[in-house]
């Protein structure tokens, strides 16, 4: 098993090389499957992990996430980055705790479920606090600054770019604006910032289109969780209708 420092160095290097896919497992088993398929890094999904707890997105506590990170980090040799939502009450302490749990990356978003989008200055201050803790981790730790405008009812591309630039100045090493839908939007964001950009996969675009637009990495959020859960629900509905043919699947290799 690589050391955490080795995982951190490998993850940081991915952000300076060829663009890469970073899928989002929802538990240790799915992480093992994705590793066996040949992916180079993993990122958690807040919605997918909350689903495993029987909760809605946003329902996992920091203690829950810590335990989740420990399980994933122990199950796979791959670097693990963590969806930390808004980094909870204390961004610096959150980064320290998930780094101690085995993560080599994490994201902080500018959305507060209790109050909506943070004002840009406050959001940048929170990113700066998280970035300070990331720099003090003792190994490479990639902090991703997220601008939530496009999935929170404010699809203002100029404001999104301004926020991302502020998060880069505050110390984020990667930037992310979930909800970009077109090649033109992705290209505009990528050309406007000086950090690697993560793009949330959308079924309407291909991997090649997103990478050609300038993305350094593509994540999928909770989509793999919903693919798996939908397949389970479809097979279960067939059982209720009297058919067991939907149970023919075999366990994937890991």
C-alpha positions as CSV (number, residue, x, y, z in Angstrom):
1,X,0.0,0.0,0.0
2,X,1.4,3.4,-0.9
3,X,2.0,5.9,1.9
4,X,-0.2,8.9,2.2
5,X,2.7,11.1,1.0
6,X,3.0,8.9,-2.1
7,X,-0.7,9.1,-2.7
8,X,-0.6,12.9,-2.3
9,X,2.3,13.3,-4.7
10,X,0.6,11.0,-7.3
11,X,-2.7,13.0,-7.0
12,X,-0.9,16.4,-7.3
13,X,0.9,15.1,-10.4
14,X,-2.3,14.2,-12.1
15,X,-3.2,17.9,-12.1
16,X,-0.2,18.8,-14.1
17,X,-0.3,15.9,-16.7
18,X,-2.9,14.6,-19.1
19,X,-6.5,15.3,-18.2
20,X,-8.1,12.5,-16.2
21,X,-11.3,11.0,-15.0
22,X,-12.0,10.9,-11.3
23,X,-15.1,8.7,-10.5
24,X,-17.0,8.9,-7.3
25,X,-17.5,5.7,-5.3
26,X,-20.1,5.6,-2.6
27,X,-18.5,2.9,-0.5
28,X,-15.4,0.7,-0.1
29,X,-16.7,-2.0,-2.5
30,X,-17.4,0.5,-5.3
31,X,-14.0,2.0,-4.7
32,X,-12.3,-1.4,-5.2
33,X,-14.3,-2.0,-8.4
34,X,-13.2,1.4,-9.8
35,X,-9.6,0.8,-8.9
36,X,-9.7,-2.6,-10.7
37,X,-11.1,-0.9,-13.8
38,X,-7.9,1.2,-14.0
39,X,-8.9,4.6,-12.7
40,X,-6.0,6.6,-11.2
41,X,-7.8,8.5,-8.4
42,X,-11.1,8.6,-6.6
43,X,-13.4,11.3,-5.2
44,X,-16.2,10.8,-2.7
45,X,-19.7,11.9,-3.4
46,X,-21.7,13.6,-0.6
47,X,-25.0,12.6,-2.1
48,X,-24.0,9.0,-2.8
49,X,-22.4,8.6,0.7
50,X,-25.5,10.1,2.4
51,X,-27.6,7.6,0.4
52,X,-25.7,4.7,2.0
53,X,-26.7,6.1,5.4
54,X,-30.4,6.5,4.4
55,X,-30.1,10.3,4.4
56,X,-30.5,13.1,1.9
57,X,-27.5,15.0,0.5
58,X,-26.0,17.1,3.3
59,X,-27.1,14.6,5.9
60,X,-23.6,13.1,6.7
61,X,-21.8,14.5,9.7
62,X,-18.1,15.2,9.7
63,X,-17.6,12.2,11.9
64,X,-19.4,10.1,9.3
65,X,-17.2,11.5,6.5
66,X,-14.1,10.8,8.5
67,X,-15.1,7.1,8.9
68,X,-16.0,6.9,5.3
69,X,-12.6,8.3,4.2
70,X,-10.8,5.8,6.5
71,X,-12.7,2.9,4.9
72,X,-12.0,4.1,1.4
73,X,-8.3,4.8,2.1
74,X,-7.8,1.4,3.6
75,X,-9.6,-0.4,0.8
76,X,-7.7,1.1,-2.2
77,X,-4.2,2.1,-3.2
78,X,-5.6,5.1,-5.1
79,X,-5.5,8.7,-3.9
80,X,-8.8,9.8,-2.4
81,X,-10.2,13.3,-2.5
82,X,-13.3,14.2,-0.4
83,X,-16.5,16.1,-1.2
84,X,-16.6,18.2,2.0
85,X,-19.6,20.3,1.0
86,X,-19.0,23.7,2.7
87,X,-16.3,22.2,5.0
88,X,-18.6,22.3,8.0
89,X,-18.2,24.9,10.8
90,X,-14.4,25.2,10.8
91,X,-12.8,24.6,7.3
92,X,-9.3,24.3,8.7
93,X,-10.2,21.8,11.3
94,X,-12.2,19.8,8.7
95,X,-9.2,19.6,6.4
96,X,-7.0,18.5,9.2
97,X,-9.4,15.8,10.3
98,X,-10.0,14.3,6.8
99,X,-6.2,14.5,6.1
100,X,-5.7,12.5,9.3
101,X,-8.3,10.0,8.0
102,X,-6.2,9.4,4.8
103,X,-7.4,11.9,2.2
104,X,-5.0,13.7,-0.1
105,X,-7.5,16.1,-1.5
106,X,-10.8,17.8,-0.6
107,X,-13.3,20.4,-1.9
108,X,-14.9,23.3,-0.2
109,X,-18.0,24.9,-1.7
110,X,-19.5,28.4,-1.2
111,X,-23.0,27.3,-0.3
112,X,-24.4,27.2,3.2
113,X,-27.6,25.1,3.5
114,X,-28.8,27.4,6.2
115,X,-28.2,30.6,4.4
116,X,-27.6,30.1,0.7
117,X,-24.5,31.3,-1.2
118,X,-21.8,32.9,0.9
119,X,-20.9,36.4,0.1
120,X,-17.7,36.2,-2.0
121,X,-15.4,37.7,0.6
122,X,-16.6,35.3,3.3
123,X,-16.3,32.4,0.9
124,X,-12.8,33.3,0.0
125,X,-11.9,33.6,3.7
126,X,-13.2,30.1,4.3
127,X,-11.1,28.8,1.3
128,X,-8.1,30.5,2.7
129,X,-8.5,28.8,6.1
130,X,-8.9,25.4,4.4
131,X,-5.9,26.1,2.2
132,X,-3.7,27.0,5.2
133,X,-4.5,23.6,6.7
134,X,-3.9,21.9,3.4
135,X,-0.4,23.4,3.2
136,X,0.3,22.2,6.7
137,X,-0.7,18.6,6.1
138,X,2.9,17.4,5.7
139,X,2.2,15.9,2.3
140,X,0.7,17.2,-1.0
141,X,-3.0,17.9,-0.5
142,X,-5.0,19.3,-3.4
143,X,-7.7,21.7,-2.2
144,X,-10.6,22.3,-4.7
145,X,-12.5,25.5,-4.5
146,X,-16.1,25.2,-5.7
147,X,-18.5,27.9,-7.0
148,X,-22.0,26.6,-6.6
149,X,-23.9,29.2,-8.6
150,X,-25.0,27.0,-11.4
151,X,-26.7,24.4,-9.3
152,X,-28.1,26.9,-6.7
153,X,-30.3,29.0,-9.0
154,X,-27.8,31.7,-9.9
155,X,-26.3,30.7,-13.3
156,X,-24.2,33.9,-13.6
157,X,-21.0,32.9,-15.4
158,X,-19.3,36.2,-14.7
159,X,-19.9,35.9,-11.0
160,X,-18.8,32.2,-11.1
161,X,-15.5,33.2,-12.7
162,X,-15.0,36.0,-10.2
163,X,-15.5,33.6,-7.4
164,X,-13.2,31.0,-8.8
165,X,-10.5,33.5,-9.3
166,X,-10.9,34.6,-5.7
167,X,-10.6,31.0,-4.5
168,X,-7.5,30.6,-6.5
169,X,-6.0,33.7,-4.9
170,X,-7.0,32.3,-1.5
171,X,-5.0,29.1,-2.1
172,X,-7.2,26.6,-3.9
173,X,-5.1,24.4,-6.2
174,X,-8.0,23.2,-8.3
175,X,-11.3,24.9,-9.2
176,X,-14.8,23.5,-9.8
177,X,-18.1,25.0,-10.9
178,X,-20.7,22.2,-11.0
179,X,-23.5,22.6,-13.4
180,X,-21.7,23.9,-16.5
181,X,-23.7,22.5,-19.3
182,X,-22.1,23.4,-22.6
183,X,-18.7,23.3,-24.2
184,X,-18.7,27.0,-24.5
185,X,-19.4,27.5,-20.7
186,X,-16.6,25.0,-19.8
187,X,-14.1,26.7,-22.2
188,X,-15.0,30.2,-20.9
189,X,-14.3,29.1,-17.3
190,X,-11.1,27.2,-18.1
191,X,-9.7,30.1,-20.1
192,X,-10.5,32.6,-17.4
193,X,-8.6,30.9,-14.5
194,X,-5.1,29.9,-13.8
195,X,-5.7,26.6,-12.0
196,X,-6.7,23.1,-13.2
197,X,-10.5,22.9,-13.5
198,X,-12.7,20.0,-12.5
199,X,-15.9,19.6,-14.5
200,X,-19.0,17.6,-13.4
201,X,-19.9,15.1,-16.1
202,X,-23.1,15.7,-18.0
203,X,-24.6,13.0,-20.2
204,X,-25.1,15.5,-23.0
205,X,-21.3,15.9,-23.5
206,X,-18.6,13.3,-24.2
207,X,-15.3,12.9,-22.3
208,X,-13.4,14.2,-25.3
209,X,-15.6,17.3,-25.6
210,X,-15.1,18.2,-22.0
211,X,-11.3,17.7,-22.1
212,X,-11.0,19.6,-25.3
213,X,-12.7,22.5,-23.7
214,X,-9.9,22.7,-21.2
215,X,-11.0,20.6,-18.2
216,X,-8.2,18.9,-16.3
217,X,-10.4,16.4,-14.6
218,X,-14.0,15.1,-14.9
219,X,-15.9,13.8,-11.8
220,X,-19.4,12.4,-11.8
221,X,-20.9,13.3,-8.4
222,X,-23.6,10.9,-7.3
223,X,-24.3,9.6,-10.8
224,X,-22.7,6.2,-10.4
225,X,-24.6,5.7,-7.2
226,X,-27.9,6.4,-9.0
227,X,-26.9,4.1,-11.9
228,X,-26.4,1.3,-9.3
229,X,-29.4,2.1,-7.3
230,X,-31.6,2.3,-10.3
231,X,-30.4,-1.1,-11.6
232,X,-31.2,-2.6,-8.1
233,X,-34.7,-1.0,-8.1
234,X,-35.4,-2.3,-11.6
235,X,-34.5,-5.8,-10.7
236,X,-36.6,-5.6,-7.5
237,X,-39.6,-4.3,-9.5
238,X,-39.3,-7.4,-11.7
239,X,-39.3,-9.6,-8.6
240,X,-42.6,-8.1,-7.6
241,X,-44.0,-8.8,-11.1
242,X,-42.9,-12.5,-10.7
243,X,-39.7,-12.4,-12.7
244,X,-36.2,-13.3,-11.4
245,X,-34.4,-12.7,-14.7
246,X,-33.0,-9.3,-13.4
247,X,-30.9,-11.2,-10.8
248,X,-28.6,-12.7,-13.4
249,X,-25.7,-10.3,-12.8
250,X,-22.4,-11.5,-11.4
251,X,-20.2,-9.6,-9.0
252,X,-17.7,-7.3,-10.8
253,X,-14.0,-8.1,-10.4
254,X,-12.1,-6.3,-7.7
